[in-house]
Amino acid sequence: MKELVEKINAQIADLQVNAAAQVEKGNKAAGTRARKAALELSKLLKEFRKVSVEEAKK
């Protein structure tokens, strides 16, 4: 679970950096990277929810 949280934090950091570059500088490639990070983050958060529920049942 700790590894999963680290992956989530890394994706959040990527999203923040690329979204800021898109908004502040109009960097279209950064927007694409931000959207990709958001999609991956969504998958990781679903996995976190699943693991968290399993841990709570123990």
mmCIF file as Biopython writes it, N, C-alpha, C and O atoms, coordinates in Angstrom:
data_model
#
loop_
_atom_site.group_PDB
_atom_site.id
_atom_site.type_symbol
_atom_site.label_atom_id
_atom_site.label_alt_id
_atom_site.label_comp_id
_atom_site.label_asym_id
_atom_site.label_entity_id
_atom_site.label_seq_id
_atom_site.pdbx_PDB_ins_code
_atom_site.Cartn_x
_atom_site.Cartn_y
_atom_site.Cartn_z
_atom_site.occupancy
_atom_site.B_iso_or_equiv
_atom_site.auth_seq_id
_atom_site.auth_asym_id
_atom_site.pdbx_PDB_model_num
ATOM 1   N N  . MET A ? 1  ? 0.834   -1.191 0.000   1.0 0.0 1  A 1 
ATOM 2   C CA . MET A ? 1  ? 0.000   0.000  0.000   1.0 0.0 1  A 1 
ATOM 3   C C  . MET A ? 1  ? 0.879   1.254  0.000   1.0 0.0 1  A 1 
ATOM 4   O O  . MET A ? 1  ? 0.545   2.262  -0.624  1.0 0.0 1  A 1 
ATOM 5   N N  . LYS A ? 2  ? 2.004   1.174  0.710   1.0 0.0 2  A 1 
ATOM 6   C CA . LYS A ? 2  ? 2.911   2.317  0.766   1.0 0.0 2  A 1 
ATOM 7   C C  . LYS A ? 2  ? 3.440   2.659  -0.630  1.0 0.0 2  A 1 
ATOM 8   O O  . LYS A ? 2  ? 3.552   3.831  -0.990  1.0 0.0 2  A 1 
ATOM 9   N N  . GLU A ? 3  ? 3.759   1.634  -1.400  1.0 0.0 3  A 1 
ATOM 10  C CA . GLU A ? 3  ? 4.254   1.833  -2.768  1.0 0.0 3  A 1 
ATOM 11  C C  . GLU A ? 3  ? 3.181   2.487  -3.636  1.0 0.0 3  A 1 
ATOM 12  O O  . GLU A ? 3  ? 3.486   3.347  -4.463  1.0 0.0 3  A 1 
ATOM 13  N N  . LEU A ? 4  ? 1.944   2.086  -3.448  1.0 0.0 4  A 1 
ATOM 14  C CA . LEU A ? 4  ? 0.833   2.662  -4.197  1.0 0.0 4  A 1 
ATOM 15  C C  . LEU A ? 4  ? 0.669   4.146  -3.876  1.0 0.0 4  A 1 
ATOM 16  O O  . LEU A ? 4  ? 0.433   4.954  -4.775  1.0 0.0 4  A 1 
ATOM 17  N N  . VAL A ? 5  ? 0.791   4.501  -2.618  1.0 0.0 5  A 1 
ATOM 18  C CA . VAL A ? 5  ? 0.689   5.912  -2.214  1.0 0.0 5  A 1 
ATOM 19  C C  . VAL A ? 5  ? 1.831   6.724  -2.822  1.0 0.0 5  A 1 
ATOM 20  O O  . VAL A ? 5  ? 1.633   7.870  -3.226  1.0 0.0 5  A 1 
ATOM 21  N N  . GLU A ? 6  ? 3.016   6.138  -2.885  1.0 0.0 6  A 1 
ATOM 22  C CA . GLU A ? 6  ? 4.156   6.834  -3.499  1.0 0.0 6  A 1 
ATOM 23  C C  . GLU A ? 6  ? 3.908   7.076  -4.991  1.0 0.0 6  A 1 
ATOM 24  O O  . GLU A ? 6  ? 4.241   8.140  -5.513  1.0 0.0 6  A 1 
ATOM 25  N N  . LYS A ? 7  ? 3.325   6.089  -5.673  1.0 0.0 7  A 1 
ATOM 26  C CA . LYS A ? 7  ? 3.001   6.248  -7.097  1.0 0.0 7  A 1 
ATOM 27  C C  . LYS A ? 7  ? 1.959   7.354  -7.291  1.0 0.0 7  A 1 
ATOM 28  O O  . LYS A ? 7  ? 2.053   8.150  -8.225  1.0 0.0 7  A 1 
ATOM 29  N N  . ILE A ? 8  ? 0.977   7.391  -6.405  1.0 0.0 8  A 1 
ATOM 30  C CA . ILE A ? 8  ? -0.063  8.427  -6.482  1.0 0.0 8  A 1 
ATOM 31  C C  . ILE A ? 8  ? 0.565   9.803  -6.300  1.0 0.0 8  A 1 
ATOM 32  O O  . ILE A ? 8  ? 0.257   10.730 -7.049  1.0 0.0 8  A 1 
ATOM 33  N N  . ASN A ? 9  ? 1.435   9.942  -5.317  1.0 0.0 9  A 1 
ATOM 34  C CA . ASN A ? 9  ? 2.098   11.227 -5.078  1.0 0.0 9  A 1 
ATOM 35  C C  . ASN A ? 9  ? 2.947   11.657 -6.266  1.0 0.0 9  A 1 
ATOM 36  O O  . ASN A ? 9  ? 2.996   12.843 -6.593  1.0 0.0 9  A 1 
ATOM 37  N N  . ALA A ? 10 ? 3.615   10.708 -6.916  1.0 0.0 10 A 1 
ATOM 38  C CA . ALA A ? 10 ? 4.434   11.022 -8.087  1.0 0.0 10 A 1 
ATOM 39  C C  . ALA A ? 10 ? 3.553   11.509 -9.238  1.0 0.0 10 A 1 
ATOM 40  O O  . ALA A ? 10 ? 3.918   12.454 -9.938  1.0 0.0 10 A 1 
ATOM 41  N N  . GLN A ? 11 ? 2.403   10.876 -9.437  1.0 0.0 11 A 1 
ATOM 42  C CA . GLN A ? 11 ? 1.495   11.290 -10.509 1.0 0.0 11 A 1 
ATOM 43  C C  . GLN A ? 11 ? 0.910   12.671 -10.228 1.0 0.0 11 A 1 
ATOM 44  O O  . GLN A ? 11 ? 0.733   13.475 -11.143 1.0 0.0 11 A 1 
ATOM 45  N N  . ILE A ? 12 ? 0.614   12.938 -8.971  1.0 0.0 12 A 1 
ATOM 46  C CA . ILE A ? 12 ? 0.096   14.262 -8.597  1.0 0.0 12 A 1 
ATOM 47  C C  . ILE A ? 12 ? 1.142   15.326 -8.906  1.0 0.0 12 A 1 
ATOM 48  O O  . ILE A ? 12 ? 0.816   16.392 -9.429  1.0 0.0 12 A 1 
ATOM 49  N N  . ALA A ? 13 ? 2.397   15.037 -8.582  1.0 0.0 13 A 1 
ATOM 50  C CA . ALA A ? 13 ? 3.474   15.994 -8.852  1.0 0.0 13 A 1 
ATOM 51  C C  . ALA A ? 13 ? 3.616   16.234 -10.357 1.0 0.0 13 A 1 
ATOM 52  O O  . ALA A ? 13 ? 3.772   17.376 -10.789 1.0 0.0 13 A 1 
ATOM 53  N N  . ASP A ? 14 ? 3.564   15.170 -11.154 1.0 0.0 14 A 1 
ATOM 54  C CA . ASP A ? 14 ? 3.644   15.310 -12.613 1.0 0.0 14 A 1 
ATOM 55  C C  . ASP A ? 14 ? 2.488   16.152 -13.135 1.0 0.0 14 A 1 
ATOM 56  O O  . ASP A ? 14 ? 2.677   17.034 -13.972 1.0 0.0 14 A 1 
ATOM 57  N N  . LEU A ? 15 ? 1.306   15.875 -12.640 1.0 0.0 15 A 1 
ATOM 58  C CA . LEU A ? 15 ? 0.123   16.612 -13.061 1.0 0.0 15 A 1 
ATOM 59  C C  . LEU A ? 15 ? 0.264   18.092 -12.738 1.0 0.0 15 A 1 
ATOM 60  O O  . LEU A ? 15 ? -0.040  18.941 -13.576 1.0 0.0 15 A 1 
ATOM 61  N N  . GLN A ? 16 ? 0.717   18.406 -11.546 1.0 0.0 16 A 1 
ATOM 62  C CA . GLN A ? 16 ? 0.867   19.804 -11.139 1.0 0.0 16 A 1 
ATOM 63  C C  . GLN A ? 16 ? 1.866   20.545 -12.016 1.0 0.0 16 A 1 
ATOM 64  O O  . GLN A ? 16 ? 1.603   21.662 -12.461 1.0 0.0 16 A 1 
ATOM 65  N N  . VAL A ? 17 ? 3.001   19.925 -12.259 1.0 0.0 17 A 1 
ATOM 66  C CA . VAL A ? 17 ? 4.052   20.567 -13.073 1.0 0.0 17 A 1 
ATOM 67  C C  . VAL A ? 17 ? 3.553   20.824 -14.488 1.0 0.0 17 A 1 
ATOM 68  O O  . VAL A ? 17 ? 3.696   21.931 -15.009 1.0 0.0 17 A 1 
ATOM 69  N N  . ASN A ? 18 ? 2.968   19.804 -15.112 1.0 0.0 18 A 1 
ATOM 70  C CA . ASN A ? 18 ? 2.540   19.934 -16.499 1.0 0.0 18 A 1 
ATOM 71  C C  . ASN A ? 18 ? 1.312   20.827 -16.658 1.0 0.0 18 A 1 
ATOM 72  O O  . ASN A ? 18 ? 1.207   21.569 -17.635 1.0 0.0 18 A 1 
ATOM 73  N N  . ALA A ? 19 ? 0.393   20.759 -15.712 1.0 0.0 19 A 1 
ATOM 74  C CA . ALA A ? 19 ? -0.782  21.631 -15.786 1.0 0.0 19 A 1 
ATOM 75  C C  . ALA A ? 19 ? -0.367  23.090 -15.624 1.0 0.0 19 A 1 
ATOM 76  O O  . ALA A ? 19 ? -0.901  23.969 -16.301 1.0 0.0 19 A 1 
ATOM 77  N N  . ALA A ? 20 ? 0.575   23.346 -14.736 1.0 0.0 20 A 1 
ATOM 78  C CA . ALA A ? 20 ? 1.066   24.712 -14.548 1.0 0.0 20 A 1 
ATOM 79  C C  . ALA A ? 20 ? 1.749   25.221 -15.812 1.0 0.0 20 A 1 
ATOM 80  O O  . ALA A ? 20 ? 1.569   26.377 -16.195 1.0 0.0 20 A 1 
ATOM 81  N N  . ALA A ? 21 ? 2.533   24.362 -16.461 1.0 0.0 21 A 1 
ATOM 82  C CA . ALA A ? 21 ? 3.216   24.761 -17.695 1.0 0.0 21 A 1 
ATOM 83  C C  . ALA A ? 21 ? 2.201   25.078 -18.786 1.0 0.0 21 A 1 
ATOM 84  O O  . ALA A ? 21 ? 2.393   26.011 -19.567 1.0 0.0 21 A 1 
ATOM 85  N N  . GLN A ? 22 ? 1.128   24.308 -18.839 1.0 0.0 22 A 1 
ATOM 86  C CA . GLN A ? 22 ? 0.102   24.560 -19.855 1.0 0.0 22 A 1 
ATOM 87  C C  . GLN A ? 22 ? -0.611  25.882 -19.585 1.0 0.0 22 A 1 
ATOM 88  O O  . GLN A ? 22 ? -0.807  26.685 -20.497 1.0 0.0 22 A 1 
ATOM 89  N N  . VAL A ? 23 ? -0.994  26.102 -18.344 1.0 0.0 23 A 1 
ATOM 90  C CA . VAL A ? 23 ? -1.761  27.294 -17.994 1.0 0.0 23 A 1 
ATOM 91  C C  . VAL A ? 23 ? -0.906  28.556 -18.099 1.0 0.0 23 A 1 
ATOM 92  O O  . VAL A ? 23 ? -1.333  29.556 -18.677 1.0 0.0 23 A 1 
ATOM 93  N N  . GLU A ? 24 ? 0.289   28.504 -17.542 1.0 0.0 24 A 1 
ATOM 94  C CA . GLU A ? 24 ? 1.130   29.699 -17.469 1.0 0.0 24 A 1 
ATOM 95  C C  . GLU A ? 24 ? 1.832   30.029 -18.778 1.0 0.0 24 A 1 
ATOM 96  O O  . GLU A ? 24 ? 1.987   31.198 -19.130 1.0 0.0 24 A 1 
ATOM 97  N N  . LYS A ? 25 ? 2.255   28.992 -19.495 1.0 0.0 25 A 1 
ATOM 98  C CA . LYS A ? 25 ? 3.063   29.227 -20.687 1.0 0.0 25 A 1 
ATOM 99  C C  . LYS A ? 25 ? 2.354   28.849 -21.988 1.0 0.0 25 A 1 
ATOM 100 O O  . LYS A ? 25 ? 2.874   29.103 -23.075 1.0 0.0 25 A 1 
ATOM 101 N N  . GLY A ? 26 ? 1.180   28.249 -21.882 1.0 0.0 26 A 1 
ATOM 102 C CA . GLY A ? 26 ? 0.454   27.836 -23.078 1.0 0.0 26 A 1 
ATOM 103 C C  . GLY A ? 26 ? 1.109   26.653 -23.784 1.0 0.0 26 A 1 
ATOM 104 O O  . GLY A ? 26 ? 0.937   26.475 -24.990 1.0 0.0 26 A 1 
ATOM 105 N N  . ASN A ? 27 ? 1.848   25.857 -23.046 1.0 0.0 27 A 1 
ATOM 106 C CA . ASN A ? 27 ? 2.570   24.717 -23.602 1.0 0.0 27 A 1 
ATOM 107 C C  . ASN A ? 27 ? 1.588   23.569 -23.887 1.0 0.0 27 A 1 
ATOM 108 O O  . ASN A ? 27 ? 1.090   22.923 -22.965 1.0 0.0 27 A 1 
ATOM 109 N N  . LYS A ? 28 ? 1.321   23.329 -25.174 1.0 0.0 28 A 1 
ATOM 110 C CA . LYS A ? 28 ? 0.339   22.302 -25.547 1.0 0.0 28 A 1 
ATOM 111 C C  . LYS A ? 28 ? 0.814   20.891 -25.203 1.0 0.0 28 A 1 
ATOM 112 O O  . LYS A ? 28 ? 0.012   20.047 -24.804 1.0 0.0 28 A 1 
ATOM 113 N N  . ALA A ? 29 ? 2.105   20.635 -25.355 1.0 0.0 29 A 1 
ATOM 114 C CA . ALA A ? 29 ? 2.644   19.309 -25.027 1.0 0.0 29 A 1 
ATOM 115 C C  . ALA A ? 29 ? 2.500   19.025 -23.533 1.0 0.0 29 A 1 
ATOM 116 O O  . ALA A ? 29 ? 2.240   17.890 -23.132 1.0 0.0 29 A 1 
ATOM 117 N N  . ALA A ? 30 ? 2.668   20.051 -22.721 1.0 0.0 30 A 1 
ATOM 118 C CA . ALA A ? 30 ? 2.497   19.877 -21.272 1.0 0.0 30 A 1 
ATOM 119 C C  . ALA A ? 30 ? 1.046   19.536 -20.956 1.0 0.0 30 A 1 
ATOM 120 O O  . ALA A ? 30 ? 0.774   18.769 -20.033 1.0 0.0 30 A 1 
ATOM 121 N N  . GLY A ? 31 ? 0.123   20.099 -21.711 1.0 0.0 31 A 1 
ATOM 122 C CA . GLY A ? 31 ? -1.293  19.770 -21.522 1.0 0.0 31 A 1 
ATOM 123 C C  . GLY A ? 31 ? -1.561  18.306 -21.793 1.0 0.0 31 A 1 
ATOM 124 O O  . GLY A ? 31 ? -2.318  17.655 -21.073 1.0 0.0 31 A 1 
ATOM 125 N N  . THR A ? 32 ? -0.935  17.796 -22.835 1.0 0.0 32 A 1 
ATOM 126 C CA . THR A ? 32 ? -1.080  16.377 -23.163 1.0 0.0 32 A 1 
ATOM 127 C C  . THR A ? 32 ? -0.514  15.510 -22.045 1.0 0.0 32 A 1 
ATOM 128 O O  . THR A ? 32 ? -1.124  14.517 -21.649 1.0 0.0 32 A 1 
ATOM 129 N N  . ARG A ? 33 ? 0.647   15.889 -21.545 1.0 0.0 33 A 1 
ATOM 130 C CA . ARG A ? 33 ? 1.256   15.131 -20.437 1.0 0.0 33 A 1 
ATOM 131 C C  . ARG A ? 33 ? 0.402   15.223 -19.179 1.0 0.0 33 A 1 
ATOM 132 O O  . ARG A ? 33 ? 0.290   14.244 -18.440 1.0 0.0 33 A 1 
ATOM 133 N N  . ALA A ? 34 ? -0.192  16.365 -18.926 1.0 0.0 34 A 1 
ATOM 134 C CA . ALA A ? 34 ? -1.051  16.543 -17.753 1.0 0.0 34 A 1 
ATOM 135 C C  . ALA A ? 34 ? -2.292  15.649 -17.856 1.0 0.0 34 A 1 
ATOM 136 O O  . ALA A ? 34 ? -2.704  15.032 -16.874 1.0 0.0 34 A 1 
ATOM 137 N N  . ARG A ? 35 ? -2.871  15.589 -19.032 1.0 0.0 35 A 1 
ATOM 138 C CA . ARG A ? 35 ? -4.052  14.727 -19.216 1.0 0.0 35 A 1 
ATOM 139 C C  . ARG A ? 35 ? -3.691  13.262 -19.035 1.0 0.0 35 A 1 
ATOM 140 O O  . ARG A ? 35 ? -4.459  12.498 -18.450 1.0 0.0 35 A 1 
ATOM 141 N N  . LYS A ? 36 ? -2.526  12.868 -19.536 1.0 0.0 36 A 1 
ATOM 142 C CA . LYS A ? 36 ? -2.071  11.489 -19.370 1.0 0.0 36 A 1 
ATOM 143 C C  . LYS A ? 36 ? -1.860  11.173 -17.888 1.0 0.0 36 A 1 
ATOM 144 O O  . LYS A ? 36 ? -2.243  10.105 -17.412 1.0 0.0 36 A 1 
ATOM 145 N N  . ALA A ? 37 ? -1.246  12.116 -17.163 1.0 0.0 37 A 1 
ATOM 146 C CA . ALA A ? 37 ? -1.025  11.928 -15.726 1.0 0.0 37 A 1 
ATOM 147 C C  . ALA A ? 37 ? -2.361  11.833 -14.984 1.0 0.0 37 A 1 
ATOM 148 O O  . ALA A ? 37 ? -2.496  11.045 -14.048 1.0 0.0 37 A 1 
ATOM 149 N N  . ALA A ? 38 ? -3.345  12.632 -15.399 1.0 0.0 38 A 1 
ATOM 150 C CA . ALA A ? 38 ? -4.659  12.603 -14.756 1.0 0.0 38 A 1 
ATOM 151 C C  . ALA A ? 38 ? -5.336  11.246 -14.973 1.0 0.0 38 A 1 
ATOM 152 O O  . ALA A ? 38 ? -5.976  10.711 -14.068 1.0 0.0 38 A 1 
ATOM 153 N N  . LEU A ? 39 ? -5.190  10.709 -16.158 1.0 0.0 39 A 1 
ATOM 154 C CA . LEU A ? 39 ? -5.776  9.404  -16.461 1.0 0.0 39 A 1 
ATOM 155 C C  . LEU A ? 39 ? -5.124  8.311  -15.614 1.0 0.0 39 A 1 
ATOM 156 O O  . LEU A ? 39 ? -5.814  7.460  -15.054 1.0 0.0 39 A 1 
ATOM 157 N N  . GLU A ? 40 ? -3.806  8.337  -15.524 1.0 0.0 40 A 1 
ATOM 158 C CA . GLU A ? 40 ? -3.086  7.363  -14.716 1.0 0.0 40 A 1 
ATOM 159 C C  . GLU A ? 40 ? -3.427  7.536  -13.238 1.0 0.0 40 A 1 
ATOM 160 O O  . GLU A ? 40 ? -3.565  6.554  -12.509 1.0 0.0 40 A 1 
ATOM 161 N N  . LEU A ? 41 ? -3.561  8.779  -12.803 1.0 0.0 41 A 1 
ATOM 162 C CA . LEU A ? 41 ? -3.925  9.058  -11.416 1.0 0.0 41 A 1 
ATOM 163 C C  . LEU A ? 41 ? -5.291  8.472  -11.092 1.0 0.0 41 A 1 
ATOM 164 O O  . LEU A ? 41 ? -5.499  7.915  -10.014 1.0 0.0 41 A 1 
ATOM 165 N N  . SER A ? 42 ? -6.204  8.598  -12.016 1.0 0.0 42 A 1 
ATOM 166 C CA . SER A ? 42 ? -7.542  8.036  -11.827 1.0 0.0 42 A 1 
ATOM 167 C C  . SER A ? 42 ? -7.469  6.527  -11.602 1.0 0.0 42 A 1 
ATOM 168 O O  . SER A ? 42 ? -8.140  5.995  -10.717 1.0 0.0 42 A 1 
ATOM 169 N N  . LYS A ? 43 ? -6.664  5.846  -12.392 1.0 0.0 43 A 1 
ATOM 170 C CA . LYS A ? 43 ? -6.508  4.392  -12.247 1.0 0.0 43 A 1 
ATOM 171 C C  . LYS A ? 43 ? -5.892  4.050  -10.888 1.0 0.0 43 A 1 
ATOM 172 O O  . LYS A ? 43 ? -6.335  3.125  -10.206 1.0 0.0 43 A 1 
ATOM 173 N N  . LEU A ? 44 ? -4.866  4.810  -10.510 1.0 0.0 44 A 1 
ATOM 174 C CA . LEU A ? 44 ? -4.212  4.552  -9.226  1.0 0.0 44 A 1 
ATOM 175 C C  . LEU A ? 44 ? -5.152  4.804  -8.049  1.0 0.0 44 A 1 
ATOM 176 O O  . LEU A ? 44 ? -5.116  4.067  -7.064  1.0 0.0 44 A 1 
ATOM 177 N N  . LEU A ? 45 ? -5.980  5.819  -8.138  1.0 0.0 45 A 1 
ATOM 178 C CA . LEU A ? 45 ? -6.915  6.114  -7.052  1.0 0.0 45 A 1 
ATOM 179 C C  . LEU A ? 45 ? -7.971  5.018  -6.917  1.0 0.0 45 A 1 
ATOM 180 O O  . LEU A ? 45 ? -8.386  4.692  -5.805  1.0 0.0 45 A 1 
ATOM 181 N N  . LYS A ? 46 ? -8.402  4.454  -8.030  1.0 0.0 46 A 1 
ATOM 182 C CA . LYS A ? 46 ? -9.344  3.331  -7.972  1.0 0.0 46 A 1 
ATOM 183 C C  . LYS A ? 46 ? -8.687  2.128  -7.305  1.0 0.0 46 A 1 
ATOM 184 O O  . LYS A ? 46 ? -9.307  1.432  -6.500  1.0 0.0 46 A 1 
ATOM 185 N N  . GLU A ? 47 ? -7.431  1.896  -7.648  1.0 0.0 47 A 1 
ATOM 186 C CA . GLU A ? 47 ? -6.688  0.794  -7.033  1.0 0.0 47 A 1 
ATOM 187 C C  . GLU A ? 47 ? -6.499  1.043  -5.539  1.0 0.0 47 A 1 
ATOM 188 O O  . GLU A ? 47 ? -6.607  0.120  -4.732  1.0 0.0 47 A 1 
ATOM 189 N N  . PHE A ? 48 ? -6.216  2.298  -5.172  1.0 0.0 48 A 1 
ATOM 190 C CA . PHE A ? 48 ? -6.058  2.647  -3.759  1.0 0.0 48 A 1 
ATOM 191 C C  . PHE A ? 48 ? -7.344  2.361  -2.995  1.0 0.0 48 A 1 
ATOM 192 O O  . PHE A ? 48 ? -7.308  1.804  -1.898  1.0 0.0 48 A 1 
ATOM 193 N N  . ARG A ? 49 ? -8.466  2.738  -3.568  1.0 0.0 49 A 1 
ATOM 194 C CA . ARG A ? 49 ? -9.752  2.504  -2.902  1.0 0.0 49 A 1 
ATOM 195 C C  . ARG A ? 49 ? -9.964  1.018  -2.664  1.0 0.0 49 A 1 
ATOM 196 O O  . ARG A ? 49 ? -10.400 0.607  -1.588  1.0 0.0 49 A 1 
ATOM 197 N N  . LYS A ? 50 ? -9.655  0.218  -3.672  1.0 0.0 50 A 1 
ATOM 198 C CA . LYS A ? 50 ? -9.822  -1.229 -3.579  1.0 0.0 50 A 1 
ATOM 199 C C  . LYS A ? 50 ? -8.930  -1.802 -2.467  1.0 0.0 50 A 1 
ATOM 200 O O  . LYS A ? 50 ? -9.393  -2.591 -1.644  1.0 0.0 50 A 1 
ATOM 201 N N  . VAL A ? 51 ? -7.673  -1.408 -2.446  1.0 0.0 51 A 1 
ATOM 202 C CA . VAL A ? 51 ? -6.724  -1.891 -1.442  1.0 0.0 51 A 1 
ATOM 203 C C  . VAL A ? 51 ? -7.118  -1.397 -0.047  1.0 0.0 51 A 1 
ATOM 204 O O  . VAL A ? 51 ? -7.026  -2.138 0.932   1.0 0.0 51 A 1 
ATOM 205 N N  . SER A ? 52 ? -7.547  -0.164 0.031   1.0 0.0 52 A 1 
ATOM 206 C CA . SER A ? 52 ? -7.939  0.415  1.312   1.0 0.0 52 A 1 
ATOM 207 C C  . SER A ? 52 ? -9.122  -0.328 1.916   1.0 0.0 52 A 1 
ATOM 208 O O  . SER A ? 52 ? -9.141  -0.595 3.117   1.0 0.0 52 A 1 
ATOM 209 N N  . VAL A ? 53 ? -10.090 -0.658 1.107   1.0 0.0 53 A 1 
ATOM 210 C CA . VAL A ? 53 ? -11.253 -1.408 1.588   1.0 0.0 53 A 1 
ATOM 211 C C  . VAL A ? 53 ? -10.824 -2.784 2.079   1.0 0.0 53 A 1 
ATOM 212 O O  . VAL A ? 53 ? -11.302 -3.256 3.110   1.0 0.0 53 A 1 
ATOM 213 N N  . GLU A ? 54 ? -9.927  -3.426 1.343   1.0 0.0 54 A 1 
ATOM 214 C CA . GLU A ? 54 ? -9.428  -4.740 1.756   1.0 0.0 54 A 1 
ATOM 215 C C  . GLU A ? 54 ? -8.698  -4.649 3.100   1.0 0.0 54 A 1 
ATOM 216 O O  . GLU A ? 54 ? -8.875  -5.506 3.966   1.0 0.0 54 A 1 
ATOM 217 N N  . GLU A ? 55 ? -7.886  -3.618 3.268   1.0 0.0 55 A 1 
ATOM 218 C CA . GLU A ? 55 ? -7.160  -3.437 4.522   1.0 0.0 55 A 1 
ATOM 219 C C  . GLU A ? 55 ? -8.121  -3.173 5.683   1.0 0.0 55 A 1 
ATOM 220 O O  . GLU A ? 55 ? -7.882  -3.633 6.800   1.0 0.0 55 A 1 
ATOM 221 N N  . ALA A ? 56 ? -9.181  -2.453 5.433   1.0 0.0 56 A 1 
ATOM 222 C CA . ALA A ? 56 ? -10.147 -2.130 6.479   1.0 0.0 56 A 1 
ATOM 223 C C  . ALA A ? 56 ? -10.902 -3.369 6.954   1.0 0.0 56 A 1 
ATOM 224 O O  . ALA A ? 56 ? -11.351 -3.431 8.099   1.0 0.0 56 A 1 
ATOM 225 N N  . LYS A ? 57 ? -11.035 -4.339 6.077   1.0 0.0 57 A 1 
ATOM 226 C CA . LYS A ? 57 ? -11.774 -5.556 6.424   1.0 0.0 57 A 1 
ATOM 227 C C  . LYS A ? 57 ? -10.961 -6.497 7.308   1.0 0.0 57 A 1 
ATOM 228 O O  . LYS A ? 57 ? -11.517 -7.407 7.924   1.0 0.0 57 A 1 
ATOM 229 N N  . LYS A ? 58 ? -9.652  -6.282 7.373   1.0 0.0 58 A 1 
ATOM 230 C CA . LYS A ? 58 ? -8.793  -7.195 8.165   1.0 0.0 58 A 1 
ATOM 231 C C  . LYS A ? 58 ? -8.935  -6.953 9.636   1.0 0.0 58 A 1 
ATOM 232 O O  . LYS A ? 58 ? -8.289  -7.627 10.438  1.0 0.0 58 A 1 
#
